[in-house]
């Protein structure tokens, strides 16, 4: 009888031990799953195939705007670009970023420069949804970083902050104006 009780207690201990071990693994898994969800949370990560793409989705879908998308992600501004809007985004091409002095983009993408990068990116966003032709009526535009950009006409071309609008793509929450130059806010 004594041996049976000892075996019963040992078996019970093993059962409790393995159950605790399994629960521990599940807790770890749940914690890591939650972490992944936090990293990819917010409106920017909602899949919606039925509506017109928003300004962020247009940039993500463009092979000519990979540097801009990387900058938006580094500055963690994805959710701001999927808001209801309307937003006008002046989107520099990869070539426009490549024309900056060597090392500029790499330096701005560093985590310690997130605030400066966000300021530059916000300088590319204006509230509203104005066509290229309608922009001809303006002398300047107020930007999301509280700065202003000058609007100029050169022949039939529209320039915003010295950058030429080379294409325009309507979005579900605004419009993307593709530009040939990176807009840099004036230094105060």
N, C-alpha and C positions, 0 to 999 in steps of 0.2 A: 504494500500500500504506500509505503514511504517513497519508493521508487516511482510509482505512478504519479504521486503528487509533485515530485521534483520534475518529472518529465512534463507534466501539465503546466507547471509554472514556467519552465524553460520555453515551452511552445508558446505560451501566452506572451512572454517577453519578446520572443522572435516576431510574433504577429504584430505587437505594438510597435516594435522597432521598424519593421518593414513598412507599416502603415505610415508612421511618422516620416520615414525617408521619402516615400512616394508623395506625401503632402508637401514636403519641403521642395521637391522637384517641381511640383505644380505651382507653388508660390513663386519660385524663381522664374518659371516660364511666364506666368502671368505678369510679373514685374517687368520682364524684358519686353513682352508684347505691349504693355502700356507705354513703355519708353518709346518704342517705334511709333505708336500712335501719336504721342506728343510731338515728335519731330516732324510728322507729316500731318498736322492738324490745321484746321482753318479752312476758309472758303477756297483758297488757292488749290486745294487738293481734292475738291469734289469733282467727280467725273459726271459730265453731262453731255451726252452726244446729241441731244435733241435741239439745242438752242444755238444761236449765233455765238461764236467764240468771243470771249472777253479779250481785253487788250493783252493780258498776260499770255493767254492761250495762243494768240496770234504771234507774239514774239517767240514763244517756245516752239511753234511750228515752223518758224523761218530759219533756214540754214544761214541766212545773212545776219542773224542777230544772236548768235551763240554767246558772244562776249557780253552783250547787254543782259541776257538771261543769267549768266554766271554772276554778273555784278548785282542784279536784283536779288539773287539768292544769297550772295555774300552779305548784303545789307539787310537781309530778311524782310524785304518789302513785298513779297508775293501777295500777301493778303490785301494789302492796300490797292493793288492793281486789279483786283477782282470785285471791288466794291461796286455798288449800284451805279455810281458815276452821276452824270456823264463825265468822262475823263478824256482829255486829249494828251496822248503820249507822243513826244517827239523822239523817235527811236533811231539812234545812230547805228549805222551798219558796222560790221566787223572791221571793214576798211577804215572807217572813221576812228575807231578805237586804235587801230594799228598806226594811224598817223600821229598819235600823241607821242611825246618824247619817250624814248626807250625806258622801260621799267615802270612807267607811270601806272599802267593797268595792274601789273603784278603787285605794286606797292599798295594801291587802293584796295585790292582784294584781301589784304592781310586783316585778320580780326581786329587788330588795334586801330585800324583806319576805317572801321565800320561807319562811324558817325560822319566822317568827311565824305565817304562814298555815298551814304544815304542823302546827304545834302546835294551832291552833284546829281544824283538820280532824280530827286524831287524837283530839281531845276529843269527837268525834262517833262514835267507834268503840269497841265493847266486844267482847271475845271471847265467843263463845257464840251461841246461836240461840234466844232466848226470845220466846214469844208475848206479846202485850200483857197477856193475863190472867195469865200466869206472872210477868211483871214486878211484879205487885201484891204478890208475896211478898218483894220486896227493899226495903231502906231506902236503899241506895246501890249504885252500880255502879262498878267500876274501869275507867277508860278507857285507850285505847292510848297516851295521852301521859303516863301514870302519875298522872293526876288522878282525881278521883271526882265523880260526879254524884249528886244526891239523887233518889230515886224517891218520888213522892207520889200519893195518891189524892184526887180531888175528885169525889165522887159515883161514877159509873161510869167516869170519865175517869182515864187514867194520865198523869202528868206526869214528865218526866225532865229534871232540871236547870232546872225552871221552864217547859219547853216541853211543850205538849200533843201526845200521839200522836194524829194525826188519821186515819191509815191504816197498814196493814202489808202488805208484799208479800214473800212467801217467795222466796228466791233459791237458786241452786244451791250457794252457799257461805255461806249464812246467811239473814239477813232484813233488809229495809229497813223501818224505822219512819219514816214521814213525820211531821215535826214542824212546828209553827207558829212557831218561834222559833229563832234561831241561838244555839247554846250557846257562851258565852265563858268560857274557863278563868279561875279567880280569879287575881288578880295576887298574886304572892308578896311 
